[in-house]
Amino acid sequence: MKKELREAAVTAVAVALGGALLGVLWWWLAPRVPLVGDVVRGNWAVYLKDSEGEQGVGVDGTFTLLALAFGAVSALVVFLVRRRGGVPLVVALAAGGLLGSVLAWRLGVWLGPAQDVIAQARSVGEGVTFDAPLKLSAKGALLAWPFAALVLHLGLTALFGPRDPEPFPPAEPYAPRGTA
């Protein structure tokens, strides 16, 4: 059991560290949400440049699709490294995926544009377009990585994992009674 727990801890840390790559990819691939600053009665106001734009949804969608891909890859790698399942391994895969998602989210926000949009609008000037801070509005997207990892790992283990031995010996072949 100690060996399984050690392998599970290593798996959780390795999967969680993959969140750094997910965060960088999310920051790089997510669409930018354009904002415009304006002075209204002496105060700065910030507006969406395109009020009907779908870039905000695209930011969440990009994170979700990347997280699903990272979940599939991490499940495949964990299965190929360890051909069998086990509760500690599966829990580590889910926990590592969740920690990796949180790490990716926070890293992407940190790498993205500044969070203070008023200061950013003042620095670029009135009427000039600038990028909104990167934010994840759909927090449920954080569960995409662990969910994809669990589903794919379960499927791979069910299809290609080692089989348990049969608990009962095979039955005698059918022979009709009364024939001798």
Secondary structure, DSSP 8 states (H G I E B T S, - for coil): -HHHHHHHHHHHHHHHHHHHHHHHHHHHHS---EEEEEEETTEEEEEESSTT--HHHHHHHHHHHHHHHHHHHHHHHHHHHSSS--HHHHHHHHHHHHHHHHHHHHHHHHHSS-S-HHHHHHHH-TT-EEE-----S-GGGGGHHHHHHHHHHHHHHHHHS-----SS--------TT--
